[in-house]
Amino acid sequence: KIPLANTILLLCSGASVTWAQFAVVQGSKYQASVSLIITISLAIVFTSLQIFEYATSPFSLADGAYASAFYMVTGLHGFHVFIGTCFLAVCLLRLHLNHFTREHHLGLEAAAWYWHFVDVVWLGLFIFVYWL
């Protein structure tokens, strides 16, 4: 149940980061702020659920190849979620400092592309690690 919830969280966060991009292009700092806060919040909940899953997992890192692979790939993904969350938090700070304009917002674009990459990787992990 946790992996499915995490999948839904990441897909929603992908939508909210896209909303942030659109809001910046439209010149709506308020909507961009709200959508980035939503995205960051969803990322924090995702990370918290992943930690909870690790803490309650019936197997450990030493329990064979599947366990090792599970912790390696989900941990690596979790690290990238953490980096992406930091990236988005910096974008939120920069938004409040008026570093982004309708024409110049490359940092937010890069963060959004990175976040979408993290989403796509999670979909692959969900299918191959949890579903199959």
N, C-alpha and C positions, 0 to 999 in steps of 0.2 A: 504493500500500500504506500509506503514512503517513496519508492522510486516513481510511482505514477503521480503522486502529489508533487514531487520535485519536477517531473516533466511538465506538469500543468503550470507550476510556478515559473519555470524558465520560459515557456511559451508566452505566458502573460508578460513577463519582463521584456521579452523581445518586442511585443506590441507596445509596451510603455516607452521603451527607448526609441522606437520609431516615432511615437507621438512626440517625444522630446525634440527629435530632429525636425519634424514638421513644424512644431511650435516655434523653434528658433528661426526657421525660414519665414514663417508668418510674422515674426517680430513680437511674439507673445512670451515675454520673459516669465510671467506667472505660470502659464501652462507648461512651459519647459521645466520650470522648477518643480512643479507638482509631479510631472511625469518622471523626472529624474529621481525624486524622492521615492516614488512608487517603485521604480526599477531597483534602486539600492535596497529598499526594504524587502522586496521579493528575493533579492540575492542573499540578504542576511538570513532570511527564513530558510532558503534553500540550503545554505551552509550549515545552519543549526540542525536541520533535519538530517543532513548527511552525517554530521557528528553523532547525532542520536542513533542513526543506523549503525555506525561503527561501534558505538558503545553497547548496543543490544544485539549485535550480530552473534549467531550461534557458532561461528567459527573464527579462528584467529589467523594471523599472517602465517603461522607455522603449520597450518593444517593442509598443506598440499598446494598443487599447482593452481587450482581454481581460486583458492583463497588468496594466494600471492598475486595472481593476475587481477583479481577483483580489487584488492587494496591498491595495487599499483595504478591501474587505469582510472579508478574513481578518485583516488588521491591526487593524481596528476590533474585530472579535470577540476577537482576541488581547488587546487592551487591556482589554476587559471581563472576560476570563478572569483577567488580572492583578489587576484591581480585586476580583473575586470571591474570588480566592485570598487577597488581603490581608484582605478582610472575614471570611473563614473563619478565618484565622490569629488575628485579633482575637477571634473567638468562642472559639477554643481557649484563648487567654489568659484570657478572661473566665470560661470554664468552670473553669479551674484556680484562679481567684481567687474561686470560689463566687458569681459574679454571677447565675448561672442557677439557678432552682428549677423544680420540677415545674409550678408555676403561672405563673411569670414568666420567660419566655425569648424575649421578642419579638425581640431582636437576632439570635438564632439562627434564628428563624422567617423573619425578613427576609432573612438571608443565604441560607437554603435556597431561598426563593422566587426570589431573584436568581439563584442557581446553576441552578435548573431553567429559568429564562428563558434563561440562557446556553446550556444544553443544547439547548433547542428551536431557538434561533437557529442553532446549529451544524448541527442536522439539516437545516434549510432550506438552509444554505450547502453542506453535503455533497451534497445532491440537485441544487441548481442550479449550483454552481460545479464540482464534481468529477464528478458522475455524468452530468449532461446535457451 
